[in-house]
Amino acid sequence: MATRFDLVTIDSPSTDRLADFWVAALGLVETEREDGDRWIVLSSSDGIRRIGLQHGAHRPGGTHLDLACEPAEFEAERLRLIGLGATELAAPRHEPYGSIVNLADPDGNAVDLCAYR
């Protein structure tokens, strides 16, 4: 299987405030930031990505899993997950960092499939 777990992402209208909280609470460090406060990644001191903070629409539960695959595998993985029972919540987007599609698992839990460049 090409898809792998990437990190837990927390959707928030105030990613900077939330980043400060998780850095202090868990001793994490900011390792990625994109478009001001739109996307922040917090990692452990050994560089392992742990929490993603995403500015924008707050989805039910406020937390979702990010799954990652290679760019060449994105479309096949999207279709595979849908075939397993996932629901596509929005059309795939192609961003500067790669491709992403918002899905829900069979119980309605939010899952993003990301293909990073």
C-alpha positions as CSV (number, residue, x, y, z in Angstrom):
1,M,0.0,0.0,0.0
2,A,1.3,3.4,-0.9
3,T,-0.7,5.5,1.6
4,R,0.9,6.1,4.9
5,F,-0.1,8.0,8.1
6,D,1.4,11.5,8.2
7,L,0.2,13.4,11.2
8,V,-2.8,14.6,13.2
9,T,-4.1,17.9,12.0
10,I,-6.1,20.3,14.2
11,D,-8.4,22.8,12.3
12,S,-8.4,26.1,14.1
13,P,-9.3,29.8,13.5
14,S,-6.3,30.8,15.6
15,T,-3.4,28.6,14.6
16,D,-0.7,30.8,16.2
17,R,-2.4,30.7,19.6
18,L,-2.8,26.9,19.3
19,A,0.8,26.5,18.2
20,D,2.0,28.3,21.3
21,F,-0.1,26.0,23.4
22,W,1.1,22.7,21.9
23,V,4.8,23.9,21.9
24,A,4.5,24.6,25.6
25,A,2.4,21.6,26.5
26,L,4.4,19.0,24.6
27,G,7.8,20.6,24.1
28,L,7.4,20.6,20.4
29,V,9.1,22.9,17.9
30,E,7.7,24.7,14.9
31,T,9.3,23.1,11.8
32,E,7.0,24.3,8.9
33,R,4.9,27.4,8.3
34,E,3.1,28.3,5.1
35,D,1.1,31.4,4.2
36,G,1.4,33.2,7.5
37,D,-0.7,31.2,9.9
38,R,-2.6,29.0,7.4
39,W,-0.4,25.9,8.0
40,I,1.9,25.2,10.8
41,V,3.7,21.9,11.6
42,L,5.0,21.1,15.1
43,S,7.6,18.4,15.5
44,S,9.4,16.6,18.2
45,S,13.0,17.6,19.0
46,D,14.2,14.8,16.7
47,G,12.4,16.3,13.7
48,I,9.4,13.9,13.6
49,R,6.2,15.7,12.5
50,R,3.6,15.4,15.2
51,I,0.8,18.0,14.9
52,G,-0.4,20.0,11.9
53,L,-2.4,23.2,12.6
54,Q,-4.6,24.3,9.7
55,H,-6.3,27.7,9.6
56,G,-9.7,27.7,8.0
57,A,-13.1,26.1,8.3
58,H,-13.5,24.3,11.6
59,R,-14.8,20.8,10.8
60,P,-16.9,18.7,13.2
61,G,-14.5,17.3,15.8
62,G,-11.8,19.9,14.7
63,T,-9.2,17.2,14.2
64,H,-8.5,15.0,11.2
65,L,-5.9,12.6,10.0
66,D,-3.5,13.4,7.2
67,L,-2.5,10.5,5.0
68,A,0.3,11.0,2.5
69,C,1.3,9.3,-0.8
70,E,3.6,10.0,-3.7
71,P,2.4,12.6,-6.2
72,A,2.3,9.9,-9.0
73,E,0.0,7.8,-6.8
74,F,-2.4,10.5,-5.7
75,E,-5.3,9.7,-8.1
76,A,-5.1,5.9,-7.6
77,E,-5.0,6.3,-3.8
78,R,-7.9,8.7,-3.9
79,L,-10.0,6.2,-5.8
80,R,-8.8,3.3,-3.6
81,L,-9.9,5.1,-0.4
82,I,-13.2,6.0,-2.0
83,G,-13.6,2.3,-3.0
84,L,-13.0,1.4,0.7
85,G,-15.9,3.5,1.7
86,A,-14.5,7.0,2.1
87,T,-16.6,10.0,0.9
88,E,-15.1,12.8,-1.1
89,L,-16.1,16.1,0.6
90,A,-14.6,18.5,-2.0
91,A,-12.9,18.2,-5.3
92,P,-9.1,17.6,-5.2
93,R,-7.0,20.8,-5.0
94,H,-3.5,21.3,-6.4
95,E,-1.6,23.7,-4.1
96,P,2.1,24.9,-4.2
97,Y,3.1,22.1,-1.8
98,G,1.2,19.4,-3.8
99,S,-2.2,17.8,-4.1
100,I,-4.9,17.4,-1.4
101,V,-8.4,16.0,-1.2
102,N,-10.7,16.2,1.8
103,L,-12.4,12.9,2.6
104,A,-14.5,11.4,5.3
105,D,-14.1,7.8,6.5
106,P,-17.2,5.5,6.6
107,D,-18.2,7.0,10.0
108,G,-17.8,10.6,8.8
109,N,-14.5,11.3,10.4
110,A,-12.4,13.8,8.4
111,V,-9.3,12.5,6.5
112,D,-7.1,14.4,4.1
113,L,-5.0,12.6,1.4
114,C,-1.9,14.7,0.6
115,A,0.7,14.2,-2.1
116,Y,3.6,16.4,-1.2
117,R,6.1,17.6,-3.8
